Amino acid sequence: MRPLHLVLTAIVVIIELAVLVRAIVRPHREPASRLAWVIIIVVAPVIGTIFYLLLGETRMRRRRFGQIVDAALPRRAPEKAAVAKLHCSAHSAPFALARSINRICPTGGNSASLAADSDSAIDGMVADIDTAERHVHLTTYIWLEDSNGLKMKAALVRAASRGVQVRVLADALGSHRFIRSKHWRDLKAAGAEMRPALPFGNLLRLLLRGRVDLRNHRKSLVIDNRIAWVGSQNLADAAFRIKPRFAPWVDIMTRWEGPVAMDCQFLFVSDWMSEGGEDISACLAERPRKSTGTIMAQIIGTGPIFAYDAMPSCFAELIHSARDELVVTTPYFVPDEQLLYALTSTARRGVRAILVFPKRNDSHFVAGASRSYYDDLIKAGAEIFEFRPGLLHAKTMVVDRAVALIGSANLDRRSFELNFENNILLSDPAFAAEIRTRQDAYIAEADAVTAEEVSRCGLGTRLWQNALAMLSPLL
C-alpha cells in the first residue's frame, strides 16, 4: 500500500503545482487576483485547487464559438456625420472605446423614453409586443411566475399565435424555475422558440467550462427591428417574490426607436446563434429605420468572449470625461483598481461625483465589500448616498448632464468579467437630463453617508469589509 500511497501523493502534488503555475501565468488577471489565488492554493492546497478549477477559469465552448459567430455577423457602415459630431465632443473618448468592443459604430437619429416604473415598463413592452408584425426577440436574466412575468408570457403567446416569430433567451440560472414551469411549455406550444442561455448540462460539462457561474445577464427586447427596450428590468414585479424582504426593486428601462434598435438586434442574433439557435443573421441585413429623434447612441455588449477589461474600461473612460458632474447609481459596487482610481481622481479634480447605492443589499458580500471603499471615496471628495425604500437596481451613469450610460451592467467584477451584459451609451442633453432627473428622485429618498459615520466603524467591521474586498479578485 505504501508505494500506491506515494504514487497518489505525487499525483496530487503534481496537480496542485500545475494549478499553481496556471494561476500565476493565466493571462488577463490583475496582480492582486493572481496573488490571492496563489495564497489560497498554497495555504489550503486541496480546497484551493478545487476552488480554482471551479471558479478560477472561464473556459467555455461559447468563448470560442461565440467569437466566431460575432466576427462573422455583418456590421452596418459607419455614419460619417455621427462619427464626426462625436469626434468634436468633449466626451468622444468613451464612444471611441465602445466602438472597439463590438465593432459597432455610434448612430444618430434615435429617440428614447423612460418608463415611469417597473410596472409601466412591463406594460409598455407588452403594448409594443402586441403591435409586432414579424418578430419579437427577448433576452432576460430573471423571469418569475408573478403578475408582470405572466403579463409578458401572455403577450408572447398572443404574438406567436398570430404568426409572429417569437424567440426567447432566458438565463438558465436566473430563470430556472420559469424554464421548468408549465408557462415555458405553454410558450413552446404556442409556437415560440425558447432557449435557456448558458444551460448547465452535466457536472463534467460544468467542470470543463471552468466556472459554474458564467451567466447571461442581458435584458433587452427587440421588435421588428424598429423598437428596442434596454435597462435593468427583469420580468418580475417590483415586489420580487424570491427576495421580498429587499423589495421594492427599483429599476429603470428605456424604450428606443431608430437605428440603435438594429444594434440591439445584433446582440440578440449573436447570443441566439451562439446558443445553438438557427442562423438569423438575415435580420441584420435590413436597412436601419431612422426616427425623428436626435439622440446619438452606441450599443455596448460585453462578456467573457470579449476583452476582460471591456466594461470597466468603458466606465472608467466615461468617468474621466466628466468636467462638472458625475452621478452613478448601481446596486452592486465592487470596483477594480482602474475604476476606483477613475472615481477618486475625478472627485479630486473638482468634479462633483455622486454615488448612489442601496441601503439594504441582497448580497451581504457585496454590501460589505462596497462599504470598504467609502472612506477612500469620501476623502477624495465624492458624495455617497444610500437609497432607503428598497433595492435600487437601476444601473445609470450621467456625465455633465449631457452623456449617459444605461443598461444591465453593475460596477462589480461579476459584470466586468463573468456576465454577458448590454448597455447603451448616449449623447443628448435632453434625454441625459431626463435620466438625471430620475437620479435626483433616487437621491431624494436616500441618506447621505458622512465621513464621521464611516470613521465610527469599529475594528471588527473594518476587518470584515476589507476582508471581503480582498476576496473580490477571486470571484
C-alpha positions as CSV (number, residue, x, y, z in Angstrom):
1,M,0.0,0.0,0.0
2,R,2.9,2.3,0.7
3,P,4.1,2.6,-3.0
4,L,0.5,3.3,-4.0
5,H,0.2,6.0,-1.4
6,L,3.4,7.6,-2.6
7,V,2.1,7.5,-6.2
8,L,-1.2,9.1,-5.3
9,T,0.6,11.8,-3.2
10,A,2.9,12.5,-6.1
11,I,-0.1,12.8,-8.5
12,V,-1.9,15.2,-6.1
13,V,1.3,17.3,-5.7
14,I,1.8,17.5,-9.5
15,I,-1.8,18.6,-10.0
16,E,-1.5,21.2,-7.3
17,L,1.7,22.6,-8.8
18,A,0.2,22.6,-12.3
19,V,-2.8,24.6,-11.0
20,L,-0.5,26.9,-9.1
21,V,1.5,27.6,-12.2
22,R,-1.6,28.2,-14.2
23,A,-2.9,30.7,-11.6
24,I,0.3,32.6,-11.9
25,V,0.6,32.6,-15.7
26,R,-3.1,32.9,-16.7
27,P,-3.5,35.9,-18.9
28,H,-5.9,38.8,-18.2
29,R,-5.5,38.7,-14.5
30,E,-4.6,41.6,-12.2
31,P,-1.6,41.0,-10.0
32,A,-3.9,41.2,-6.9
33,S,-6.0,38.4,-8.4
34,R,-3.0,36.2,-9.1
35,L,-1.6,36.8,-5.6
36,A,-5.0,35.9,-4.0
37,W,-5.2,32.7,-5.9
38,V,-1.6,31.7,-5.1
39,I,-2.2,32.3,-1.4
40,I,-5.3,30.2,-1.2
41,I,-3.7,27.3,-3.2
42,V,-0.6,27.4,-1.0
43,V,-2.4,27.7,2.3
44,A,-5.1,25.2,1.5
45,P,-3.8,23.1,-1.4
46,V,-6.7,20.6,-1.9
47,I,-9.5,23.1,-1.3
48,G,-7.7,25.9,-3.1
49,T,-7.1,23.6,-6.1
50,I,-10.7,22.5,-6.3
51,F,-11.8,26.1,-5.8
52,Y,-9.6,27.3,-8.6
53,L,-10.8,24.6,-11.0
54,L,-14.4,25.6,-10.3
55,L,-14.1,29.4,-10.2
56,G,-10.7,30.4,-11.4
57,E,-11.0,29.9,-15.2
58,T,-13.6,30.9,-17.8
59,R,-13.0,28.0,-20.3
60,M,-16.2,27.6,-22.3
61,R,-17.3,26.4,-25.6
62,R,-19.2,29.6,-26.2
63,R,-16.0,31.7,-25.8
64,R,-14.6,30.1,-29.0
65,F,-17.9,29.6,-30.8
66,G,-19.3,33.0,-29.7
67,Q,-16.2,34.8,-31.0
68,I,-16.6,33.0,-34.4
69,V,-20.3,33.9,-34.6
70,D,-19.7,37.5,-33.5
71,A,-16.8,38.0,-36.0
72,A,-18.9,36.7,-38.9
73,L,-22.0,38.8,-38.3
74,P,-22.5,41.8,-40.7
75,R,-22.0,45.3,-39.4
76,R,-23.6,48.4,-40.8
77,A,-21.4,51.0,-42.4
78,P,-20.3,53.9,-40.1
79,E,-22.4,57.0,-40.1
80,K,-19.9,59.6,-41.0
81,A,-22.0,62.5,-39.7
82,A,-22.4,60.8,-36.3
83,V,-18.7,59.9,-36.0
84,A,-17.7,63.4,-37.0
85,K,-20.1,65.0,-34.5
86,L,-18.8,62.8,-31.6
87,H,-15.2,63.4,-32.6
88,C,-15.7,67.1,-31.8
89,S,-17.3,66.4,-28.5
90,A,-15.6,66.6,-25.1
91,H,-16.9,63.1,-24.4
92,S,-15.7,61.4,-27.6
93,A,-13.3,59.0,-25.9
94,P,-15.9,56.7,-24.3
95,F,-17.6,56.3,-27.7
96,A,-14.3,55.5,-29.4
97,L,-13.5,52.9,-26.8
98,A,-17.0,51.4,-27.0
99,R,-16.7,51.0,-30.8
100,S,-13.6,48.8,-30.3
101,I,-15.6,46.2,-28.3
102,N,-18.3,45.1,-30.8
103,R,-17.0,47.0,-33.9
104,I,-20.4,48.7,-34.0
105,C,-20.3,52.4,-34.7
106,P,-22.5,55.1,-33.0
107,T,-25.6,56.1,-34.7
108,G,-27.7,59.3,-34.8
109,G,-31.4,59.8,-35.4
110,N,-32.6,57.9,-32.3
111,S,-35.4,58.7,-30.0
112,A,-35.9,57.3,-26.5
113,S,-38.2,57.5,-23.5
114,L,-38.0,56.4,-19.8
115,A,-40.7,54.1,-18.3
116,A,-42.2,55.6,-15.1
117,D,-41.6,52.5,-13.0
118,S,-41.3,48.7,-13.3
119,D,-45.0,48.1,-13.9
120,S,-45.1,50.8,-16.6
121,A,-42.0,49.2,-18.3
122,I,-43.7,45.8,-18.5
123,D,-47.0,47.4,-19.7
124,G,-45.1,49.3,-22.3
125,M,-43.2,46.2,-23.5
126,V,-46.4,44.3,-23.7
127,A,-48.1,47.0,-25.7
128,D,-45.2,47.0,-28.2
129,I,-45.3,43.2,-28.5
130,D,-49.0,43.5,-29.4
131,T,-48.0,45.7,-32.3
132,A,-45.3,43.2,-33.6
133,E,-45.8,42.1,-37.2
134,R,-42.7,40.0,-37.9
135,H,-40.6,39.1,-34.9
136,V,-40.2,39.6,-31.2
137,H,-36.7,38.8,-29.7
138,L,-36.4,38.8,-25.9
139,T,-33.4,38.3,-23.6
140,T,-33.9,38.2,-19.9
141,Y,-32.0,37.1,-16.8
142,I,-34.8,36.5,-14.3
143,W,-38.3,35.6,-15.2
144,L,-40.8,35.0,-12.4
145,E,-44.3,33.5,-12.3
146,D,-45.8,36.7,-10.9
147,S,-48.1,39.4,-12.4
148,N,-45.5,41.0,-14.6
149,G,-43.9,37.8,-15.6
150,L,-47.2,36.3,-16.7
151,K,-48.2,39.5,-18.5
152,M,-45.1,39.1,-20.6
153,K,-45.9,35.4,-21.2
154,A,-49.4,36.2,-22.3
155,A,-48.2,38.9,-24.7
156,L,-45.7,36.5,-26.3
157,V,-48.3,33.7,-26.6
158,R,-50.6,36.2,-28.4
159,A,-47.8,37.2,-30.7
160,A,-46.8,33.7,-31.6
161,S,-50.4,32.6,-32.1
162,R,-50.9,35.3,-34.7
163,G,-47.8,34.1,-36.7
164,V,-45.2,36.5,-35.3
165,Q,-41.8,34.8,-34.9
166,V,-41.1,34.8,-31.2
167,R,-37.6,33.9,-30.0
168,V,-36.7,34.0,-26.3
169,L,-33.4,33.6,-24.4
170,A,-33.7,33.2,-20.6
171,D,-30.8,32.6,-18.4
172,A,-30.6,29.0,-17.2
173,L,-29.9,30.0,-13.6
174,G,-31.8,33.3,-13.2
175,S,-34.9,31.9,-14.8
176,H,-34.6,28.2,-13.8
177,R,-38.0,28.0,-12.1
178,F,-39.8,29.6,-15.1
179,I,-37.9,27.3,-17.5
180,R,-39.1,24.2,-15.7
181,S,-42.7,25.5,-15.4
182,K,-45.8,25.0,-17.5
183,H,-45.5,28.5,-18.7
184,W,-42.4,27.7,-20.6
185,R,-44.2,24.7,-22.2
186,D,-47.2,26.9,-23.0
187,L,-45.0,29.3,-24.9
188,K,-43.4,26.4,-26.9
189,A,-46.9,25.0,-27.6
190,A,-48.0,28.4,-29.0
191,G,-45.1,28.4,-31.4
192,A,-42.5,30.5,-29.6
193,E,-38.8,29.3,-29.9
194,M,-37.5,29.1,-26.4
195,R,-33.9,28.6,-25.3
196,P,-32.2,28.6,-21.9
197,A,-29.0,30.7,-22.1
198,L,-25.8,29.1,-20.8
199,P,-27.5,25.8,-19.7
200,F,-25.8,23.8,-17.0
201,G,-25.7,20.3,-18.6
202,N,-24.0,17.7,-16.5
203,L,-21.3,18.1,-13.8
204,L,-18.4,17.1,-16.2
205,R,-19.5,19.9,-18.6
206,L,-19.5,22.4,-15.8
207,L,-16.0,21.4,-14.7
208,L,-14.7,21.6,-18.3
209,R,-16.3,25.0,-18.7
210,G,-14.2,26.2,-15.7
211,R,-16.8,28.3,-14.0
212,V,-20.2,27.3,-12.8
213,D,-21.5,30.9,-12.6
214,L,-21.0,32.4,-16.1
215,R,-24.3,34.0,-16.8
216,N,-26.2,35.9,-19.5
217,H,-27.3,39.0,-17.5
218,R,-28.6,40.9,-20.6
219,K,-32.1,42.4,-20.6
220,S,-33.5,43.5,-23.9
221,L,-36.5,43.3,-26.2
222,V,-36.3,43.9,-29.9
223,I,-39.5,44.2,-32.0
224,D,-39.4,44.2,-35.9
225,N,-36.0,45.9,-35.9
226,R,-37.8,49.2,-35.1
227,I,-38.3,49.2,-31.3
228,A,-35.8,48.1,-28.5
229,W,-36.1,48.1,-24.8
230,V,-32.9,48.2,-22.7
231,G,-32.3,48.6,-19.0
232,S,-32.1,46.8,-15.7
233,Q,-35.7,45.4,-15.5
234,N,-36.2,41.6,-15.1
235,L,-39.5,40.1,-16.0
236,A,-40.8,40.4,-12.4
237,D,-42.9,42.5,-10.1
238,A,-41.2,45.2,-8.0
239,A,-42.1,43.0,-5.0
240,F,-39.7,40.4,-6.3
241,R,-41.2,37.4,-4.6
242,I,-37.9,35.4,-4.4
243,K,-36.3,38.1,-2.3
244,P,-39.3,40.0,-0.8
245,R,-37.5,41.5,2.2
246,F,-35.4,43.7,-0.1
247,A,-38.4,45.0,-2.1
248,P,-39.4,47.0,-3.8
249,W,-36.7,46.5,-6.5
250,V,-36.4,49.9,-8.2
251,D,-35.4,49.6,-11.9
252,I,-35.1,51.8,-14.9
253,M,-36.0,50.9,-18.5
254,T,-35.6,52.8,-21.7
255,R,-37.6,52.4,-25.0
256,W,-35.7,53.2,-28.2
257,E,-36.7,53.8,-31.8
258,G,-34.2,54.4,-34.6
259,P,-31.0,52.7,-35.9
260,V,-29.8,51.7,-32.4
261,A,-32.7,49.1,-32.4
262,M,-30.7,47.2,-35.1
263,D,-27.6,47.3,-32.9
264,C,-29.6,45.8,-30.0
265,Q,-30.7,43.2,-32.6
266,F,-27.1,42.5,-33.3
267,L,-26.5,41.4,-29.7
268,F,-29.6,39.1,-29.7
269,V,-28.6,37.5,-33.0
270,S,-25.1,36.8,-31.6
271,D,-26.5,35.3,-28.4
272,W,-29.1,33.3,-30.2
273,M,-26.7,31.7,-32.7
274,S,-24.1,31.1,-30.0
275,E,-26.6,29.2,-28.0
276,G,-27.3,26.8,-31.0
277,G,-30.2,28.7,-32.5
278,E,-30.7,28.8,-36.2
279,D,-28.9,31.4,-38.4
280,I,-31.0,34.5,-38.1
281,S,-28.3,36.9,-39.4
282,A,-30.6,38.0,-42.2
283,C,-32.3,40.2,-39.6
284,L,-29.2,42.4,-39.7
285,A,-29.4,42.9,-43.5
286,E,-32.3,45.3,-43.3
287,R,-31.9,49.0,-43.6
288,P,-31.9,50.7,-40.2
289,R,-35.0,52.8,-39.5
290,K,-34.5,56.4,-38.6
291,S,-36.7,58.1,-36.1
292,T,-37.4,61.8,-35.6
293,G,-35.1,61.9,-32.6
294,T,-31.7,63.5,-32.3
295,I,-30.0,61.1,-29.8
296,M,-26.6,59.8,-30.6
297,A,-26.4,56.2,-29.3
298,Q,-23.8,53.4,-29.1
299,I,-24.6,49.8,-28.0
300,I,-22.0,48.1,-25.8
301,G,-22.2,44.3,-25.4
302,T,-19.7,42.7,-23.1
303,G,-19.0,39.2,-21.7
304,P,-16.4,36.5,-21.3
305,I,-15.8,36.2,-25.1
306,F,-14.6,39.8,-25.2
307,A,-11.6,41.6,-23.7
308,Y,-11.7,41.1,-20.0
309,D,-11.5,44.8,-19.2
310,A,-14.0,46.0,-21.8
311,M,-16.8,47.1,-19.4
312,P,-14.7,48.6,-16.6
313,S,-12.6,50.5,-19.2
314,C,-15.8,52.0,-20.8
315,F,-17.0,53.0,-17.3
316,A,-13.6,54.5,-16.4
317,E,-13.3,56.4,-19.7
318,L,-16.7,57.9,-19.3
319,I,-15.9,58.9,-15.7
320,H,-12.6,60.5,-16.8
321,S,-14.5,62.6,-19.4
322,A,-16.6,64.4,-16.7
323,R,-15.8,68.1,-16.3
324,D,-18.6,69.3,-14.0
325,E,-20.6,66.5,-12.6
326,L,-20.8,62.7,-12.4
327,V,-23.8,60.8,-11.0
328,V,-23.8,57.0,-10.7
329,T,-26.4,54.6,-9.4
330,T,-25.7,50.8,-9.1
331,P,-26.9,48.1,-6.7
332,Y,-23.5,46.2,-6.7
333,F,-20.3,48.2,-6.3
334,V,-17.1,46.2,-6.1
335,P,-14.7,48.2,-8.4
336,D,-11.4,47.1,-9.9
337,E,-8.4,49.4,-9.4
338,Q,-8.8,51.4,-12.6
339,L,-12.5,52.1,-11.8
340,L,-11.8,53.1,-8.2
341,Y,-8.9,55.4,-9.3
342,A,-11.1,56.9,-12.0
343,L,-13.7,57.8,-9.4
344,T,-11.3,59.2,-6.8
345,S,-9.2,61.2,-9.3
346,T,-12.4,62.7,-10.8
347,A,-13.6,63.8,-7.4
348,R,-10.1,65.2,-6.6
349,R,-10.0,67.4,-9.7
350,G,-13.2,69.2,-8.6
351,V,-15.9,67.3,-10.4
352,R,-19.0,66.8,-8.3
353,A,-19.1,63.0,-8.0
354,I,-22.2,61.4,-6.6
355,L,-22.6,57.7,-6.0
356,V,-26.0,56.1,-5.0
357,F,-26.2,52.6,-3.7
358,P,-29.0,50.6,-1.9
359,K,-29.0,50.9,1.9
360,R,-30.0,47.2,2.2
361,N,-28.4,44.9,-0.3
362,D,-29.5,41.4,-1.1
363,S,-25.8,40.3,-1.2
364,H,-24.1,40.6,2.1
365,F,-20.7,40.0,0.4
366,V,-21.2,43.0,-2.0
367,A,-22.6,45.2,0.8
368,G,-19.6,44.7,2.9
369,A,-17.1,44.9,0.1
370,S,-18.8,48.1,-1.2
371,R,-18.5,49.9,2.1
372,S,-14.8,49.1,2.4
373,Y,-14.3,51.8,-0.4
374,Y,-16.4,54.5,1.3
375,D,-13.5,56.0,3.2
376,D,-11.3,56.5,0.2
377,L,-14.1,57.9,-1.9
378,I,-15.3,60.4,0.7
379,K,-11.8,61.5,1.4
380,A,-11.3,62.2,-2.3
381,G,-14.4,64.4,-2.3
382,A,-17.1,62.0,-3.6
383,E,-20.6,62.1,-2.2
384,I,-22.2,58.8,-1.3
385,F,-25.9,58.2,-0.7
386,E,-27.7,55.0,0.3
387,F,-31.2,54.6,-1.0
388,R,-33.8,53.7,1.7
389,P,-37.1,52.4,0.3
390,G,-35.9,49.2,-1.3
391,L,-33.2,47.7,-3.5
392,L,-32.1,50.3,-6.0
393,H,-31.4,48.1,-9.0
394,A,-31.1,50.8,-11.6
395,K,-27.7,51.0,-13.3
396,T,-27.1,54.5,-14.6
397,M,-24.3,56.9,-15.2
398,V,-24.8,60.6,-16.2
399,V,-21.9,62.9,-17.0
400,D,-22.2,66.7,-17.2
401,R,-26.0,66.3,-17.9
402,A,-25.1,65.6,-21.5
403,V,-23.9,62.0,-21.8
404,A,-25.3,58.9,-20.1
405,L,-24.9,55.2,-19.9
406,I,-27.7,52.8,-19.0
407,G,-28.2,49.1,-19.2
408,S,-27.7,45.8,-17.3
409,A,-24.0,46.1,-16.1
410,N,-23.2,46.7,-12.5
411,L,-20.0,48.2,-11.2
412,D,-18.7,44.9,-9.9
413,R,-16.3,42.2,-11.0
414,R,-19.1,39.8,-12.0
415,S,-20.4,42.3,-14.6
416,F,-16.8,43.0,-15.7
417,E,-15.5,39.5,-16.2
418,L,-18.3,36.9,-15.9
419,N,-21.6,38.1,-17.2
420,F,-22.8,38.9,-20.6
421,E,-24.1,42.5,-20.4
422,N,-25.7,45.0,-22.6
423,N,-25.6,48.8,-22.2
424,I,-26.4,51.9,-24.3
425,L,-24.0,54.9,-24.2
426,L,-25.8,58.0,-25.4
427,S,-25.1,61.7,-26.1
428,D,-28.1,64.0,-25.9
429,P,-28.6,66.8,-23.3
430,A,-32.4,66.4,-23.2
431,F,-32.5,62.7,-22.6
432,A,-29.5,62.7,-20.3
433,A,-31.3,65.4,-18.2
434,E,-34.3,63.1,-18.0
435,I,-32.2,60.3,-16.7
436,R,-30.5,62.8,-14.3
437,T,-33.9,63.8,-13.0
438,R,-34.7,60.2,-12.2
439,Q,-31.4,60.0,-10.4
440,D,-32.4,63.1,-8.3
441,A,-35.6,61.2,-7.4
442,Y,-33.4,58.4,-6.0
443,I,-31.2,60.8,-4.1
444,A,-34.3,62.5,-2.5
445,E,-35.1,59.1,-0.9
446,A,-31.5,58.4,0.2
447,D,-29.4,59.1,3.2
448,A,-26.0,60.8,2.8
449,V,-23.1,58.8,4.1
450,T,-20.8,61.1,6.1
451,A,-17.1,60.9,6.9
452,E,-18.0,60.8,10.6
453,E,-20.3,57.9,10.1
454,V,-17.6,56.0,8.2
455,S,-14.9,56.8,10.9
456,R,-17.2,55.4,13.6
457,C,-17.0,51.9,12.1
458,G,-15.3,49.6,14.6
459,L,-12.2,47.5,14.0
460,G,-14.3,44.3,13.6
461,T,-16.5,45.9,10.9
462,R,-13.5,47.3,9.0
463,L,-11.8,43.9,9.2
464,W,-14.9,42.2,7.8
465,Q,-15.4,44.8,5.0
466,N,-11.7,44.8,3.9
467,A,-11.5,41.0,4.0
468,L,-14.5,40.8,1.6
469,A,-12.9,43.4,-0.7
470,M,-9.6,41.4,-0.6
471,L,-11.5,38.3,-1.7
472,S,-13.3,40.0,-4.6
473,P,-10.5,39.3,-7.1
474,L,-11.1,35.6,-6.6
475,L,-14.8,35.8,-7.6
